[in-house]
């Protein structure tokens, strides 16, 4: 079994709120994807020697809340020094998943 399945089974065995489990898992996955997306954009991993004197580097991050069907997730959006990076994972200035709007319309 994977770590995700093991944690899910533990959550179910303890009769905890399953939406909270999915919300925290989604938050972790989205933050990891954002970091990986910046690494792909820059062409090197954090602390890699290739990044020194490359002309562009990591420059911290800013917080953003994003509403999903499992609840609000707190995201840490990474930045690059030149200000050219914009994540493809999230729409610009978007604050919620389209799933909420689709659910209201139906």
JOFEN-V997691 format. One record per residue. N is the residue number from 1. RES is the residue in one letter. PHI is phi in whole degrees, 0 to 359 (none if undefined). PSI is psi in radians with two decimals (none if undefined). NEAR is the number of other C-alpha atoms within 8 Angstrom. Layout:
BEGIN
((N | RES | PHI | PSI | NEAR) (N | RES | PHI | PSI | NEAR))
END
This chain:
BEGIN
((1 | X | none | 2.61 | 4) (2 | X | 277 | 2.94 | 5) (3 | X | 297 | -0.69 | 6) (4 | X | 300 | -0.82 | 6) (5 | X | 295 | -0.70 | 8) (6 | X | 297 | -0.79 | 9) (7 | X | 296 | -0.68 | 8) (8 | X | 297 | -0.78 | 9) (9 | X | 296 | -0.69 | 8) (10 | X | 296 | -0.71 | 8) (11 | X | 297 | -0.77 | 12) (12 | X | 293 | -0.66 | 9) (13 | X | 295 | -0.58 | 7) (14 | X | 273 | 0.01 | 6) (15 | X | 55 | 0.78 | 6) (16 | X | 267 | 2.92 | 7) (17 | X | 295 | 2.06 | 7) (18 | X | 291 | -0.54 | 8) (19 | X | 297 | -0.64 | 8) (20 | X | 294 | -0.67 | 9) (21 | X | 297 | -0.82 | 10) (22 | X | 293 | -0.62 | 9) (23 | X | 297 | -0.83 | 12) (24 | X | 293 | -0.65 | 9) (25 | X | 294 | -0.72 | 8) (26 | X | 294 | -0.71 | 9) (27 | X | 299 | -0.80 | 11) (28 | X | 297 | -0.79 | 8) (29 | X | 296 | -0.76 | 8) (30 | X | 294 | -0.72 | 9) (31 | X | 295 | -0.68 | 11) (32 | X | 295 | -0.71 | 8) (33 | X | 296 | -0.69 | 9) (34 | X | 297 | -0.73 | 12) (35 | X | 295 | -0.72 | 9) (36 | X | 294 | -0.64 | 8) (37 | X | 295 | -0.71 | 9) (38 | X | 294 | -0.69 | 13) (39 | X | 299 | -0.73 | 11) (40 | X | 294 | -0.68 | 8) (41 | X | 296 | -0.78 | 7) (42 | X | 282 | -0.46 | 8) (43 | X | 90 | 0.21 | 6) (44 | X | 203 | 2.75 | 9) (45 | X | 277 | 2.83 | 7) (46 | X | 303 | 2.46 | 7) (47 | X | 66 | 0.22 | 5) (48 | X | 281 | 2.45 | 8) (49 | X | 296 | -0.44 | 5) (50 | X | 300 | -0.52 | 6) (51 | X | 285 | -0.34 | 12) (52 | X | 292 | 2.29 | 7) (53 | X | 57 | 0.59 | 5) (54 | X | 273 | -0.20 | 7) (55 | X | 97 | -0.33 | 4) (56 | X | 210 | 2.48 | 10) (57 | X | 209 | 3.06 | 11) (58 | X | 294 | 2.55 | 9) (59 | X | 219 | 0.92 | 8) (60 | X | 77 | -2.74 | 7) (61 | X | 202 | 2.95 | 8) (62 | X | 229 | 2.68 | 8) (63 | X | 273 | 2.58 | 8) (64 | X | 208 | 2.37 | 8) (65 | X | 265 | 2.45 | 9) (66 | X | 225 | 2.19 | 12) (67 | X | 270 | 2.27 | 11) (68 | X | 237 | 3.10 | 11) (69 | X | 290 | -0.23 | 7) (70 | X | 263 | -0.08 | 9) (71 | X | 127 | -3.08 | 9) (72 | X | 277 | 2.25 | 9) (73 | X | 252 | 2.49 | 12) (74 | X | 264 | 2.03 | 9) (75 | X | 252 | 2.59 | 11) (76 | X | 247 | 1.75 | 9) (77 | X | 276 | 2.03 | 10) (78 | X | 287 | 2.70 | 12) (79 | X | 235 | 2.70 | 12) (80 | X | 251 | 2.76 | 13) (81 | X | 298 | -0.62 | 8) (82 | X | 278 | -0.20 | 6) (83 | X | 77 | 0.39 | 6) (84 | X | 267 | -0.29 | 5) (85 | X | 279 | 2.22 | 8) (86 | X | 226 | 2.17 | 5) (87 | X | 293 | 2.38 | 9) (88 | X | 280 | -0.32 | 5) (89 | X | 294 | -0.61 | 6) (90 | X | 240 | 2.50 | 6) (91 | X | 289 | 2.60 | 7) (92 | X | 299 | 2.26 | 5) (93 | X | 63 | 0.16 | 4) (94 | X | 287 | 2.43 | 8) (95 | X | 241 | -0.12 | 7) (96 | X | 212 | 2.76 | 8) (97 | X | 283 | 2.49 | 11) (98 | X | 296 | -0.31 | 6) (99 | X | 301 | -0.61 | 8) (100 | X | 296 | -0.77 | 10) (101 | X | 294 | -0.71 | 8) (102 | X | 298 | -0.68 | 8) (103 | X | 293 | -0.68 | 7) (104 | X | 292 | -0.69 | 6) (105 | X | 294 | -0.68 | 5) (106 | X | 287 | none | 4))
END
